């Protein structure tokens, strides 16, 4: 008996169909890459036979079948006079049969075919497509949608699944169906609390904007874990947080109990300490609401079920692997032709074979580091080009090379790019080269760039104003930035680690903008050059998901050994890995909440090992006098390190070691001394001597609301005063990295713990602690001190705009509602403000009046 898998393989192996698929891929690529010299002729496509085979494959939900159907349909539509109107109509019906509404609409938008005239297609195909569209149509509470098979499967399973793990290609439509489900949940239960767990701070704004537009003005969205609103204000319905922000929210609001938790980019549960924190917040949410729905979403993976293993209770767990392909992706090898240093051959790797597309000749021989950007410039065409860079400095170098290749004539009269250039000079520095590059439609993008600037770069890239974007592995961390072409050579994840094949295909998933193009291209440079690639991509592989907490706990002796050694601070130069400290912090918090390690969902640990760890943690806690709620609040810090800090300050004069207001004259000494104590007992990358003083100075200037350009210029002046060279590109990257990694991440983690232990000790002594202790994490996260400025940022304005507006709003403690009232009533057009501030305010006011703005 032939199984569905056997049938799909048999159809794909038919010589006539296999040859037609290969020829179709080559022909559509040559049509797009018209700058290539002609390659060898290819066998003609038997369109009737190809359409018949593709029609047979539409009955099977398998990635290889879906890709073949889409390949045939789009190639037929793009074949011009080589295909008849009847064949094009049949191709369009194939797209409808697959539920690929966007691709069908694109064909109509490009005037390839009249979407209303399908009479030329066979009647049985029209009837079958109509029936399939009916099957893929859902009725939500207020609308109806035609979905693809993955989206329909998700919708059906979500109705009765407590825990659901979904895995699908990048362009499968996960974002749309999840937003639709969130809206449906709120419509069914207006009092529901929903958490959207975003992988990075950079994605929070994009996600929250999309959700506000989707759910409408009746429900509010919150993106900060702190309450900056008056007590009688309505509570939010949707909370878009990173795991760090969700942890703060959970520990601050003991009765917060979400009904739905959606975990985006769930494969990051294997990302070291941040992955362990993800496990912790999911466990806490599940324990607070036993019937909460937990949904994990990850790129196409080979083991999505690992995220729902050992789920207990009445909520069943299910997993879905989405096989729908919505955009075809072409893997293209680009290599120098032997003994012809200016000429490159392009070969399409498709279904295990390579097919020559043609050759390209560059104007001159590229020097070291020029090959990747020069090929991107030569092949990039009309834009939508991502150039992958291993390091931030590489991204700047690639952008500079393309900027020079484009020349002054590329500087058009785009008002939006002119505004972006001004914004960069105002908010970062006048010598930041990005300000010049964007005028020619070129930009770079890496993790340490300020969020407000990254969002503007991404917006202009999506609009097509920025045509070349050199970027680092931030694209692997959930940034939703689809493109037309990706150019890549010797890829690393970070500056040192070779990129795995699964990470490569996750990155490659950005190629092809669903609804904007029929296909996307991944150009792999120097695949035949020795040492250029550790893992040459051939056929698509699926990402294996691992769980960091489970990886540590599967060898419990590491935790036991760590505790027996006093659970010291961890770091690059210490004996123990940070993951061990984070896991101990996690299971200690579980113990404080009265839960066993065996109760943690998704870990599936051996009963004996769990019992031994529980006993060891209980024994450790008996020797810790620090308030156990403080211990549970500070993830990633060793409980025994906290106890050592408590002992160290037990006899100290608290007035000499407590943190002062960052605006105080003695703030620099206060923070320098605190960092010294933190470094000795808790950990952190705060160094010693002059470096620690520099970090303390950075922290207080950041919290005082000093603009980045001022912080950068102060550092430049310090170097000049000490007869040191000032290299602005390097200096700016250093400052941006210190702000993101230390001021906004490491310093809040450790200084908030330090403050809590001081506060606990002060309470024991019956003395008071300044209110600053409550706000240190918030001040460092946002880079401002006054509540008014925090409220401006909480309402969606950038830090740069909040600083300018704060000079107009002299009242220091306005909550969000009071700030909104001022924004709606004040005439900012008469104020002396940078244009980007006025535009931000106008956009916010428009959203308020449209009813799509919220916290």
BELSUL-V227574 format. One record per residue. N is the residue number from 1. RES is the residue in three letters. PHI is phi as a letter, one per 30 degrees, with the letter a starting at -180 (NA if undefined). BURIAL is + if it has 24 or more other C-alpha atoms within 12 Angstrom, else -. Layout:
n = [N	N]
res = [RES	RES]
phi = [PHI	PHI]
burial = [BURIAL	BURIAL]
This chain:
n = [1	2	3	4	5	6	7	8	9	10	11	12	13	14	15	16	17	18	19	20	21	22	23	24	25	26	27	28	29	30	31	32	33	34	35	36	37	38	39	40	41	42	43	44	45	46	47	48	49	50	51	52	53	54	55	56	57	58	59	60	61	62	63	64	65	66	67	68	69	70	71	72	73	74	75	76	77	78	79	80	81	82	83	84	85	86	87	88	89	90	91	92	93	94	95	96	97	98	99	100	101	102	103	104	105	106	107	108	109	110	111	112	113	114	115	116	117	118	119	120	121	122	123	124	125	126	127	128	129	130	131	132	133	134	135	136	137	138	139	140	141	142	143	144	145	146	147	148	149	150	151	152	153	154	155	156	157	158	159	160	161	162	163	164	165	166	167	168	169	170	171	172	173	174	175	176	177	178	179	180	181	182	183	184	185	186	187	188	189	190	191	192	193	194	195	196	197	198	199	200	201	202	203	204	205	206	207	208	209	210	211	212	213	214	215	216	217	218	219	220	221	222	223	224	225	226	227	228	229	230	231	232	233	234	235	236	237	238	239	240	241	242	243	244	245	246	247	248	249	250	251	252	253	254	255	256	257	258	259	260	261	262	263	264	265	266	267	268	269	270	271	272	273	274	275	276	277	278	279	280	281	282	283	284	285	286	287	288	289	290	291	292	293	294	295	296	297	298	299	300	301	302	303	304	305	306	307	308	309	310	311	312	313	314	315	316	317	318	319	320	321	322	323	324	325	326	327	328	329	330	331	332	333	334	335	336	337	338	339	340	341	342	343	344	345	346	347	348	349	350	351	352	353	354	355	356	357	358	359	360	361	362	363	364	365	366	367	368	369	370	371	372	373	374	375	376	377	378	379	380	381	382	383	384	385	386	387	388	389	390	391	392	393	394	395	396	397	398	399	400	401	402	403	404	405	406	407	408	409	410	411	412	413	414	415	416	417	418	419	420	421	422	423	424	425	426	427	428	429	430	431	432	433	434	435	436	437	438	439	440	441	442	443	444	445	446	447	448	449	450	451	452	453	454	455	456	457	458	459	460	461	462	463	464	465	466	467	468	469	470	471	472	473	474	475	476	477	478	479	480	481	482	483	484	485	486	487	488	489	490	491	492	493	494	495	496	497	498	499	500	501	502	503	504	505	506	507	508	509	510	511	512	513	514	515	516	517	518	519	520	521	522	523	524	525	526	527	528	529	530	531	532	533	534	535	536	537	538	539	540	541	542	543	544	545	546	547	548	549	550	551	552	553	554	555	556	557	558	559	560	561	562	563	564	565	566	567	568	569	570	571	572	573	574	575	576	577	578	579	580	581	582	583	584	585	586	587	588	589	590	591	592	593	594	595	596	597	598	599	600	601	602	603	604	605	606	607	608	609	610	611	612	613	614	615	616	617	618	619	620	621	622	623	624	625	626	627	628	629	630	631	632	633	634	635	636	637	638	639	640	641	642	643	644	645	646	647	648	649	650	651	652	653	654	655	656	657	658	659	660	661	662	663	664	665	666	667	668	669	670	671	672	673	674	675	676	677	678	679	680	681	682	683	684	685	686	687	688	689	690	691	692	693	694	695	696	697	698	699	700	701	702	703	704	705	706	707	708	709	710	711	712	713	714	715	716	717	718	719	720	721	722	723	724	725	726	727	728	729	730	731	732	733	734	735	736	737	738	739	740	741	742	743	744	745	746	747	748	749	750	751	752	753	754	755	756	757	758	759	760	761	762	763	764	765	766	767	768	769	770	771	772	773	774	775	776	777	778	779	780	781	782	783	784	785	786	787	788	789	790	791	792	793	794	795	796	797	798	799	800	801	802	803	804	805	806	807	808	809	810	811	812	813	814	815	816	817	818	819	820	821	822	823	824	825	826	827	828	829	830	831	832	833	834	835	836	837	838	839	840	841	842	843	844	845	846	847	848	849	850	851	852	853	854	855]
res = [UNK	UNK	UNK	UNK	UNK	UNK	UNK	UNK	UNK	UNK	UNK	UNK	UNK	UNK	UNK	UNK	UNK	UNK	UNK	UNK	UNK	UNK	UNK	UNK	UNK	UNK	UNK	UNK	UNK	UNK	UNK	UNK	UNK	UNK	UNK	UNK	UNK	UNK	UNK	UNK	UNK	UNK	UNK	UNK	UNK	UNK	UNK	UNK	UNK	UNK	UNK	UNK	UNK	UNK	UNK	UNK	UNK	UNK	UNK	UNK	UNK	UNK	UNK	UNK	UNK	UNK	UNK	UNK	UNK	UNK	UNK	UNK	UNK	UNK	UNK	UNK	UNK	UNK	UNK	UNK	UNK	UNK	UNK	UNK	UNK	UNK	UNK	UNK	UNK	UNK	UNK	UNK	UNK	UNK	UNK	UNK	UNK	UNK	UNK	UNK	UNK	UNK	UNK	UNK	UNK	UNK	UNK	UNK	UNK	UNK	UNK	UNK	UNK	UNK	UNK	UNK	UNK	UNK	UNK	UNK	UNK	UNK	UNK	UNK	UNK	UNK	UNK	UNK	UNK	UNK	UNK	UNK	UNK	UNK	UNK	UNK	UNK	UNK	UNK	UNK	UNK	UNK	UNK	UNK	UNK	UNK	UNK	UNK	UNK	UNK	UNK	UNK	UNK	UNK	UNK	UNK	UNK	UNK	UNK	UNK	UNK	UNK	UNK	UNK	UNK	UNK	UNK	UNK	UNK	UNK	UNK	UNK	UNK	UNK	UNK	UNK	UNK	UNK	UNK	UNK	UNK	UNK	UNK	UNK	UNK	UNK	UNK	UNK	UNK	UNK	UNK	UNK	UNK	UNK	UNK	UNK	UNK	UNK	UNK	UNK	UNK	UNK	UNK	UNK	UNK	UNK	UNK	UNK	UNK	UNK	UNK	UNK	UNK	UNK	UNK	UNK	UNK	UNK	UNK	UNK	UNK	UNK	UNK	UNK	UNK	UNK	UNK	UNK	UNK	UNK	UNK	UNK	UNK	UNK	UNK	UNK	UNK	UNK	UNK	UNK	UNK	UNK	UNK	UNK	UNK	UNK	UNK	UNK	UNK	UNK	UNK	UNK	UNK	UNK	UNK	UNK	UNK	UNK	UNK	UNK	UNK	UNK	UNK	UNK	UNK	UNK	UNK	UNK	UNK	UNK	UNK	UNK	UNK	UNK	UNK	UNK	UNK	UNK	UNK	UNK	UNK	UNK	UNK	UNK	UNK	UNK	UNK	UNK	UNK	UNK	UNK	UNK	UNK	UNK	UNK	UNK	UNK	UNK	UNK	UNK	UNK	UNK	UNK	UNK	UNK	UNK	UNK	UNK	UNK	UNK	UNK	UNK	UNK	UNK	UNK	UNK	UNK	UNK	UNK	UNK	UNK	UNK	UNK	UNK	UNK	UNK	UNK	UNK	UNK	UNK	UNK	UNK	UNK	UNK	UNK	UNK	UNK	UNK	UNK	UNK	UNK	UNK	UNK	UNK	UNK	UNK	UNK	UNK	UNK	UNK	UNK	UNK	UNK	UNK	UNK	UNK	UNK	UNK	UNK	UNK	UNK	UNK	UNK	UNK	UNK	UNK	UNK	UNK	UNK	UNK	UNK	UNK	UNK	UNK	UNK	UNK	UNK	UNK	UNK	UNK	UNK	UNK	UNK	UNK	UNK	UNK	UNK	UNK	UNK	UNK	UNK	UNK	UNK	UNK	UNK	UNK	UNK	UNK	UNK	UNK	UNK	UNK	UNK	UNK	UNK	UNK	UNK	UNK	UNK	UNK	UNK	UNK	UNK	UNK	UNK	UNK	UNK	UNK	UNK	UNK	UNK	UNK	UNK	UNK	UNK	UNK	UNK	UNK	UNK	UNK	UNK	UNK	UNK	UNK	UNK	UNK	UNK	UNK	UNK	UNK	UNK	UNK	UNK	UNK	UNK	UNK	UNK	UNK	UNK	UNK	UNK	UNK	UNK	UNK	UNK	UNK	UNK	UNK	UNK	UNK	UNK	UNK	UNK	UNK	UNK	UNK	UNK	UNK	UNK	UNK	UNK	UNK	UNK	UNK	UNK	UNK	UNK	UNK	UNK	UNK	UNK	UNK	UNK	UNK	UNK	UNK	UNK	UNK	UNK	UNK	UNK	UNK	UNK	UNK	UNK	UNK	UNK	UNK	UNK	UNK	UNK	UNK	UNK	UNK	UNK	UNK	UNK	UNK	UNK	UNK	UNK	UNK	UNK	UNK	UNK	UNK	UNK	UNK	UNK	UNK	UNK	UNK	UNK	UNK	UNK	UNK	UNK	UNK	UNK	UNK	UNK	UNK	UNK	UNK	UNK	UNK	UNK	UNK	UNK	UNK	UNK	UNK	UNK	UNK	UNK	UNK	UNK	UNK	UNK	UNK	UNK	UNK	UNK	UNK	UNK	UNK	UNK	UNK	UNK	UNK	UNK	UNK	UNK	UNK	UNK	UNK	UNK	UNK	UNK	UNK	UNK	UNK	UNK	UNK	UNK	UNK	UNK	UNK	UNK	UNK	UNK	UNK	UNK	UNK	UNK	UNK	UNK	UNK	UNK	UNK	UNK	UNK	UNK	UNK	UNK	UNK	UNK	UNK	UNK	UNK	UNK	UNK	UNK	UNK	UNK	UNK	UNK	UNK	UNK	UNK	UNK	UNK	UNK	UNK	UNK	UNK	UNK	UNK	UNK	UNK	UNK	UNK	UNK	UNK	UNK	UNK	UNK	UNK	UNK	UNK	UNK	UNK	UNK	UNK	UNK	UNK	UNK	UNK	UNK	UNK	UNK	UNK	UNK	UNK	UNK	UNK	UNK	UNK	UNK	UNK	UNK	UNK	UNK	UNK	UNK	UNK	UNK	UNK	UNK	UNK	UNK	UNK	UNK	UNK	UNK	UNK	UNK	UNK	UNK	UNK	UNK	UNK	UNK	UNK	UNK	UNK	UNK	UNK	UNK	UNK	UNK	UNK	UNK	UNK	UNK	UNK	UNK	UNK	UNK	UNK	UNK	UNK	UNK	UNK	UNK	UNK	UNK	UNK	UNK	UNK	UNK	UNK	UNK	UNK	UNK	UNK	UNK	UNK	UNK	UNK	UNK	UNK	UNK	UNK	UNK	UNK	UNK	UNK	UNK	UNK	UNK	UNK	UNK	UNK	UNK	UNK	UNK	UNK	UNK	UNK	UNK	UNK	UNK	UNK	UNK	UNK	UNK	UNK	UNK	UNK	UNK	UNK	UNK	UNK	UNK	UNK	UNK	UNK	UNK	UNK	UNK	UNK	UNK	UNK	UNK	UNK	UNK	UNK	UNK	UNK	UNK	UNK	UNK	UNK	UNK	UNK	UNK	UNK	UNK	UNK	UNK	UNK	UNK	UNK	UNK	UNK	UNK	UNK	UNK	UNK	UNK	UNK	UNK	UNK	UNK	UNK	UNK	UNK	UNK	UNK	UNK	UNK	UNK	UNK	UNK	UNK	UNK	UNK	UNK	UNK	UNK	UNK	UNK	UNK	UNK	UNK	UNK	UNK	UNK	UNK	UNK	UNK	UNK	UNK	UNK	UNK	UNK	UNK	UNK	UNK	UNK	UNK	UNK	UNK	UNK	UNK	UNK	UNK	UNK	UNK	UNK	UNK	UNK	UNK	UNK	UNK	UNK	UNK	UNK	UNK	UNK	UNK	UNK	UNK	UNK	UNK	UNK	UNK	UNK	UNK	UNK	UNK	UNK	UNK	UNK]
phi = [NA	d	d	e	d	d	d	e	d	d	d	d	d	e	e	d	d	d	d	d	d	d	d	d	d	d	d	d	d	d	d	d	c	d	d	d	d	d	c	d	d	c	d	d	d	d	d	d	d	d	d	d	d	d	d	d	d	d	d	b	c	b	e	d	d	d	d	d	d	d	d	d	d	d	d	d	d	c	d	i	d	d	b	d	d	d	d	d	d	d	d	d	d	d	d	d	d	d	i	d	d	d	d	d	d	d	d	d	d	d	h	d	a	d	d	c	c	c	d	d	d	e	e	d	d	d	d	d	d	d	d	d	d	d	d	d	c	c	c	d	d	b	a	b	b	c	c	d	d	d	d	d	d	e	e	d	d	d	d	b	c	d	c	b	c	c	b	a	e	e	c	d	j	d	d	d	d	d	e	d	d	d	d	d	d	d	d	d	b	d	c	d	c	b	c	c	c	c	d	b	d	d	d	d	d	d	d	d	d	d	d	d	d	d	d	i	d	d	b	c	c	c	c	c	d	c	d	c	c	d	d	c	d	d	d	d	c	b	c	c	b	d	d	d	d	d	d	d	d	d	d	d	b	d	c	d	b	d	d	b	b	c	c	d	h	d	d	d	d	c	c	h	d	d	d	d	d	e	e	d	d	d	d	d	d	d	d	d	b	d	c	d	c	c	c	c	b	b	d	e	b	c	b	d	d	d	d	b	d	h	d	c	j	d	c	d	c	b	b	b	c	d	c	d	c	c	b	d	b	c	c	b	c	b	b	d	d	e	i	b	d	c	c	b	c	b	b	c	c	b	h	i	b	c	b	d	c	l	b	b	c	d	d	a	d	d	d	e	i	c	d	d	d	d	d	d	d	d	c	d	i	d	j	i	c	c	c	d	b	d	b	e	d	d	d	d	d	d	d	d	d	d	e	d	d	d	i	e	d	d	d	d	b	d	d	d	d	d	d	d	d	d	e	d	d	d	c	c	a	d	c	d	d	e	d	d	d	d	d	c	i	b	a	b	a	b	d	d	d	e	e	d	d	e	d	d	d	d	d	d	d	d	d	j	d	c	c	b	b	c	b	c	d	e	d	d	c	j	d	d	b	d	b	c	b	b	c	a	b	h	d	c	c	i	d	b	d	d	d	d	d	d	d	e	d	d	d	d	d	d	d	j	c	e	j	c	b	d	b	b	b	c	c	c	c	i	d	c	c	e	i	d	b	d	b	d	d	b	c	d	c	c	d	d	c	b	c	e	d	d	e	d	d	d	b	d	d	d	d	d	d	d	d	d	d	i	h	d	d	c	l	e	c	c	d	c	d	e	d	d	d	d	d	d	e	d	d	d	d	d	d	d	d	i	c	d	e	d	d	d	d	i	c	h	d	d	d	d	d	d	d	d	d	e	d	d	d	d	d	d	d	d	c	c	c	d	e	d	d	d	e	d	d	c	d	i	c	e	e	d	d	d	d	d	d	e	d	d	c	e	c	d	d	d	d	c	b	d	d	c	e	d	d	d	d	c	d	d	d	d	d	d	d	d	d	d	d	d	d	d	c	c	k	j	c	c	i	b	h	d	d	d	d	d	d	d	d	d	d	d	d	d	d	d	i	d	d	e	d	d	d	d	d	d	d	d	d	e	d	d	d	c	h	c	d	c	c	e	e	d	d	d	d	d	d	d	d	d	d	d	d	c	d	c	b	d	d	e	e	d	d	d	d	e	d	d	d	d	d	d	d	d	d	d	d	i	c	c	b	e	e	e	e	d	c	d	d	d	d	d	d	c	i	b	c	d	d	e	d	d	d	d	d	d	d	j	d	d	e	d	d	d	d	d	d	d	d	d	c	d	d	d	b	d	d	d	d	d	d	d	e	d	d	d	c	d	c	d	d	c	d	d	b	e	d	d	d	d	d	d	d	e	d	d	d	d	d	d	d	d	i	c	c	a	d]
burial = [-	-	-	-	-	-	-	+	+	-	+	+	-	-	-	+	+	+	+	+	+	+	+	+	+	+	+	+	+	+	-	+	+	-	-	+	-	-	+	-	-	-	-	-	+	+	+	+	+	+	+	+	+	+	+	+	+	+	+	+	+	+	+	+	+	+	+	+	+	+	+	+	+	+	+	+	+	+	+	-	-	-	+	-	+	+	+	+	+	+	+	+	+	+	+	+	+	+	+	+	+	+	+	+	+	+	+	-	-	-	-	+	+	-	+	-	-	+	-	-	+	+	-	-	+	+	-	+	+	+	-	+	+	-	+	+	+	+	-	-	-	-	-	-	+	+	+	+	+	+	+	+	+	+	+	+	+	+	-	-	+	+	+	+	+	+	+	+	+	+	+	+	+	+	+	+	+	+	+	+	+	+	+	+	+	+	-	-	-	-	-	+	+	+	+	+	+	+	+	+	+	+	+	+	+	+	+	+	+	+	+	+	+	+	+	+	-	+	+	+	+	+	+	+	+	+	+	+	+	-	-	-	-	-	+	+	+	+	+	+	+	+	+	+	+	+	+	+	+	+	+	-	-	-	-	+	+	+	+	+	+	+	+	+	+	+	+	+	+	+	+	+	+	+	+	+	+	+	+	+	+	+	+	+	+	+	+	+	+	+	+	+	+	+	+	+	+	+	+	+	+	+	+	+	+	+	+	+	+	-	+	-	-	-	+	+	+	+	+	+	+	+	+	+	+	+	+	+	+	+	+	+	+	+	+	+	-	-	-	-	-	-	+	+	+	+	+	+	+	+	+	-	-	-	+	+	+	+	+	+	+	+	-	-	-	-	-	-	-	+	+	+	+	+	+	+	+	+	+	+	-	-	+	+	+	+	+	+	+	+	+	+	+	+	+	+	+	+	+	+	+	+	+	-	+	+	-	-	-	-	-	-	-	-	-	+	+	+	+	+	+	+	+	+	+	+	+	+	+	-	+	+	+	+	+	+	+	+	+	+	+	+	+	+	+	+	+	+	+	+	+	+	+	+	+	+	+	+	+	+	+	+	-	+	+	+	+	+	+	+	+	+	+	+	+	+	+	+	+	+	+	+	+	+	+	+	+	+	+	+	+	+	+	+	-	-	-	-	+	+	+	+	+	+	+	+	+	+	+	+	+	+	+	+	+	+	+	+	+	+	+	+	+	+	+	+	+	+	-	-	-	-	+	-	+	+	+	+	-	+	+	+	+	+	+	+	+	+	+	+	+	+	+	+	-	+	-	+	+	+	-	+	+	-	-	+	+	+	+	+	-	-	-	-	-	+	+	+	+	+	+	+	+	+	+	+	+	+	+	+	+	+	+	-	+	+	+	+	+	+	+	+	+	+	+	-	-	-	-	+	-	-	+	+	-	+	+	+	-	+	+	-	-	+	+	+	+	+	+	+	+	+	+	+	+	+	+	+	+	+	+	+	+	+	+	+	-	-	+	-	-	-	-	+	-	-	+	+	+	+	+	+	+	-	-	-	+	+	+	+	+	+	+	+	+	+	+	+	+	+	+	+	+	+	+	+	-	-	-	-	-	+	+	+	+	+	+	+	+	+	+	+	+	+	+	+	+	+	+	+	+	+	+	+	+	+	-	-	-	-	-	-	-	-	-	-	-	+	+	-	+	+	+	+	+	+	+	+	+	+	+	+	+	+	+	+	+	+	+	+	+	+	+	+	+	+	+	+	+	+	+	+	-	-	-	-	-	-	+	-	-	+	+	+	+	+	+	+	+	+	+	+	+	+	+	+	+	+	+	+	+	+	+	+	+	+	+	+	+	+	+	+	+	+	+	+	-	-	+	-	-	-	-	+	+	+	+	+	+	+	-	+	+	-	-	-	-	+	-	-	-	-	+	+	+	+	+	+	-	+	+	+	-	+	+	-	+	+	-	-	-	+	+	+	+]
